[in-house]
Amino acid sequence: MNVEKSNALELLKESGSEFIYPLKMGGKINEEAFNNLLLVAEEITRVFKNDEFVPKRLLSEIYLLSVGIDCENYHHKSDLLDDMSRKIMQCFNLIIAGESVDDIKPKGPRII
């Protein structure tokens, strides 16, 4: 999947719709559609890493997807949906912080 700044919002909306509509309308959790959505969201963290200007519509879409999944989980009480919501929100937080999913996370205290 080729995610660029020019098509990031459109790809996110498309993959988000493929996952969220079946979930909201029929309670169907499509893991394949979610994996595609997560792939797009993670690629967006790479594309917008260290950018000072990130479109509000893009941030809003990622945030609303996470909240939408979380709201559906109120009815389903599913650990899987909770994990899915958390992963999308993590992408949102990484974009805000100017980081990407590829950044190395420290595993312990730094020793000098």
Backbone bond lengths (Angstrom), bond angles and torsions (degrees), N, CA, C in turn:
res aa  C-N    CA-C-N  psi(-1)  N-CA   C-N-CA  omega(-1)  CA-C   N-CA-C  phi
1 M - - - 1.442 - - 1.520 108.38 -
2 N 1.308 115.96 129.60 1.451 121.77 -176.76 1.528 109.66 -103.08
3 V 1.321 116.02 95.62 1.465 121.30 -179.85 1.520 108.59 -96.65
4 E 1.315 115.35 125.01 1.459 122.04 176.54 1.522 108.08 -127.30
5 K 1.319 116.26 168.92 1.466 119.39 -179.72 1.523 111.50 -59.11
6 S 1.317 116.25 -34.62 1.465 120.11 -175.70 1.529 113.55 -72.84
7 N 1.339 117.73 -26.76 1.471 119.32 -177.02 1.529 113.58 -117.97
8 A 1.324 117.41 6.79 1.468 121.15 -174.98 1.529 112.16 -61.02
9 L 1.317 117.45 -46.19 1.465 120.62 -177.72 1.521 111.12 -64.46
10 E 1.317 116.58 -43.17 1.466 120.42 -179.11 1.533 111.34 -64.06
11 L 1.332 117.09 -43.47 1.469 120.28 178.25 1.526 111.43 -64.86
12 L 1.332 116.13 -38.67 1.462 120.07 178.94 1.524 110.92 -65.34
13 K 1.325 116.83 -44.30 1.470 120.23 178.80 1.527 111.06 -62.57
14 E 1.319 116.04 -42.55 1.467 120.44 -178.66 1.529 111.40 -64.32
15 S 1.331 116.48 -49.76 1.470 119.12 -179.10 1.526 111.04 -70.30
16 G 1.329 117.16 -32.85 1.458 120.56 176.92 1.517 112.07 -65.39
17 S 1.329 116.30 -41.52 1.471 120.67 178.45 1.521 111.81 -64.35
18 E 1.333 116.43 -39.93 1.464 120.44 179.79 1.529 111.68 -61.73
19 F 1.331 116.51 -29.36 1.465 119.50 -179.98 1.527 112.41 -91.83
20 I 1.334 116.51 -47.06 1.467 119.64 -167.86 1.526 113.55 -76.86
21 Y 1.336 118.97 -35.28 1.466 119.54 -177.69 1.525 113.02 -64.04
22 P 1.335 120.16 -47.56 1.473 118.35 176.38 1.533 112.37 -61.61
23 L 1.328 116.54 -32.30 1.461 120.49 178.69 1.529 110.26 -67.70
24 K 1.326 117.15 -46.84 1.464 120.81 -177.78 1.523 112.75 -72.09
25 M 1.316 117.21 -37.16 1.469 120.34 -174.94 1.523 113.54 -83.43
26 G 1.324 117.25 -35.15 1.459 118.34 -175.10 1.511 114.75 -132.48
27 G 1.320 117.28 1.59 1.454 120.02 -179.98 1.517 113.66 74.68
28 K 1.338 117.24 16.99 1.463 121.11 -177.80 1.525 110.15 -85.95
29 I 1.327 115.83 123.54 1.459 121.29 177.66 1.525 107.54 -97.46
30 N 1.326 116.23 106.40 1.455 122.55 -178.68 1.528 108.46 -98.86
31 E 1.329 116.25 100.27 1.464 120.29 -176.01 1.524 112.31 -66.41
32 E 1.317 117.37 -33.24 1.465 120.44 179.03 1.531 110.57 -65.07
33 A 1.328 116.62 -43.40 1.470 120.88 177.73 1.525 110.20 -65.21
34 F 1.342 117.16 -37.28 1.460 119.37 178.02 1.519 110.97 -65.98
35 N 1.331 117.02 -42.58 1.464 120.04 179.24 1.524 110.97 -60.45
36 N 1.324 117.12 -36.67 1.459 120.95 175.95 1.529 110.45 -66.26
37 L 1.329 116.73 -42.86 1.462 121.61 177.25 1.525 110.62 -61.37
38 L 1.314 116.99 -45.29 1.461 121.03 -179.79 1.522 111.00 -64.41
39 L 1.318 117.23 -38.49 1.458 121.55 177.36 1.530 110.50 -59.88
40 V 1.324 116.71 -44.18 1.469 121.02 178.17 1.531 110.09 -65.10
41 A 1.326 117.77 -45.96 1.469 121.29 -178.98 1.532 111.35 -62.40
42 E 1.321 117.10 -40.88 1.465 120.11 178.67 1.521 111.34 -68.22
43 E 1.309 117.15 -37.33 1.466 120.45 177.56 1.527 110.36 -66.22
44 I 1.325 116.74 -34.80 1.470 120.61 177.10 1.529 110.11 -63.90
45 T 1.341 118.16 -35.44 1.473 119.42 177.01 1.525 110.41 -63.64
46 R 1.317 116.88 -34.12 1.471 120.22 178.25 1.534 111.08 -71.39
47 V 1.321 116.01 -42.68 1.466 121.05 -176.57 1.531 111.32 -66.88
48 F 1.321 117.17 -39.98 1.463 120.83 -175.77 1.531 113.10 -98.90
49 K 1.323 117.53 13.02 1.467 120.60 179.40 1.532 109.33 -59.59
50 N 1.302 116.47 131.17 1.468 124.83 178.30 1.522 114.22 65.15
51 D 1.326 119.05 10.24 1.463 120.47 175.34 1.525 109.29 -77.26
52 E 1.316 115.84 135.39 1.458 119.26 177.59 1.516 111.93 -81.73
53 F 1.325 116.27 -23.92 1.460 120.63 -178.49 1.521 109.63 -118.43
54 V 1.322 115.27 108.70 1.464 122.16 177.24 1.525 106.40 -115.90
55 P 1.329 117.74 130.17 1.469 119.51 -178.39 1.530 112.70 -56.94
56 K 1.334 115.03 132.87 1.468 119.99 179.11 1.522 111.74 -61.53
57 R 1.313 117.34 -34.51 1.470 120.96 179.95 1.525 110.57 -63.04
58 L 1.326 116.62 -38.42 1.464 121.16 178.74 1.524 110.43 -66.35
59 L 1.322 116.13 -47.57 1.466 120.13 178.54 1.525 110.83 -62.05
60 S 1.314 116.04 -42.19 1.458 120.83 179.43 1.524 111.23 -61.65
61 E 1.316 116.87 -42.75 1.465 120.99 -179.14 1.531 111.17 -62.93
62 I 1.329 116.86 -44.33 1.471 120.21 179.02 1.526 110.08 -63.75
63 Y 1.329 116.26 -45.47 1.463 120.75 -179.66 1.528 111.18 -61.24
64 L 1.329 116.32 -46.32 1.468 120.32 -178.10 1.524 112.05 -66.91
65 L 1.316 117.89 -32.76 1.467 120.02 175.23 1.526 110.30 -63.21
66 S 1.331 116.14 -45.32 1.461 119.84 179.64 1.528 111.12 -62.94
67 V 1.317 116.53 -45.43 1.465 120.80 179.96 1.529 110.87 -66.13
68 G 1.327 117.07 -38.56 1.459 120.92 178.58 1.518 112.22 -61.97
69 I 1.322 115.92 -41.96 1.469 120.22 177.24 1.519 109.62 -65.23
70 D 1.328 115.83 -42.56 1.464 120.64 -179.72 1.529 111.43 -63.34
71 C 1.319 117.41 -39.43 1.474 121.12 178.31 1.524 111.53 -65.30
72 E 1.318 117.22 -39.13 1.465 119.99 176.88 1.522 110.65 -65.92
73 N 1.312 116.04 -31.83 1.459 119.88 -179.93 1.523 111.50 -67.60
74 Y 1.314 117.60 -20.50 1.463 121.25 175.55 1.526 110.14 -58.35
75 H 1.333 116.58 -35.10 1.466 121.68 -179.69 1.527 112.37 -89.03
76 H 1.333 116.90 -35.30 1.469 120.78 -174.38 1.532 113.51 -86.43
77 K 1.321 116.73 -28.99 1.475 122.06 -177.37 1.531 110.96 53.10
78 S 1.333 115.62 51.18 1.457 122.08 -174.70 1.526 110.79 -109.50
79 D 1.322 116.00 130.39 1.465 120.27 175.34 1.522 110.67 -65.26
80 L 1.320 116.61 -32.89 1.459 121.43 179.20 1.528 110.65 -63.24
81 L 1.321 117.78 -46.72 1.468 120.95 178.42 1.527 111.29 -65.01
82 D 1.320 116.88 -36.91 1.458 120.89 177.41 1.526 110.10 -61.68
83 D 1.317 116.59 -43.81 1.461 122.08 178.75 1.530 110.72 -65.14
84 M 1.323 116.89 -40.56 1.465 121.29 179.21 1.524 110.76 -63.06
85 S 1.315 116.87 -45.86 1.459 121.70 179.04 1.527 110.82 -60.87
86 R 1.314 115.53 -42.48 1.463 120.95 179.92 1.533 111.93 -62.92
87 K 1.325 116.88 -40.49 1.471 120.71 -179.44 1.527 111.65 -65.73
88 I 1.322 116.82 -40.48 1.465 120.04 178.28 1.530 110.18 -68.05
89 M 1.337 117.37 -41.49 1.466 120.56 178.15 1.529 110.81 -64.61
90 Q 1.326 117.02 -33.33 1.464 120.61 176.88 1.531 110.24 -62.45
91 C 1.319 117.36 -40.50 1.470 120.88 176.93 1.527 110.28 -62.58
92 F 1.326 116.83 -42.25 1.467 121.70 176.90 1.531 110.14 -58.20
93 N 1.321 116.59 -48.42 1.465 121.11 -178.77 1.524 112.01 -64.16
94 L 1.326 117.47 -37.16 1.464 120.77 178.56 1.526 111.14 -64.99
95 I 1.320 117.08 -40.83 1.467 120.30 178.83 1.524 110.04 -63.48
96 I 1.329 116.97 -44.22 1.469 121.31 178.65 1.530 110.33 -60.32
97 A 1.327 117.13 -38.56 1.462 121.90 -177.98 1.527 112.84 -80.84
98 G 1.334 118.05 -7.51 1.461 120.60 -178.22 1.515 112.69 76.27
99 E 1.316 116.40 28.12 1.463 121.38 -178.51 1.523 109.51 -118.62
100 S 1.335 115.42 174.81 1.463 119.81 176.47 1.522 109.25 -132.53
101 V 1.315 116.11 171.57 1.462 120.69 -179.51 1.521 111.66 -68.60
102 D 1.328 117.41 -14.66 1.465 121.21 -178.63 1.523 113.38 -86.32
103 D 1.320 117.43 -10.39 1.460 120.08 -178.24 1.520 110.42 -64.24
104 I 1.319 114.81 140.27 1.467 120.85 -179.28 1.524 108.80 -75.18
105 K 1.311 115.73 127.96 1.462 121.30 178.27 1.533 108.52 -96.62
106 P 1.326 117.75 133.09 1.464 119.42 178.45 1.525 111.20 -64.86
107 K 1.301 115.83 139.54 1.463 120.91 -178.51 1.528 112.20 -98.04
108 G 1.303 117.17 -3.37 1.451 120.73 179.91 1.517 109.61 -175.07
109 P 1.315 117.36 -174.13 1.458 120.27 -179.70 1.528 111.29 -68.36
110 R 1.305 114.64 149.19 1.458 120.48 178.99 1.522 108.84 -83.36
111 I 1.310 116.41 127.58 1.466 121.17 -178.69 1.523 108.54 -106.61
112 I 1.319 114.64 127.44 1.470 119.58 -178.38 1.502 109.47 -109.47
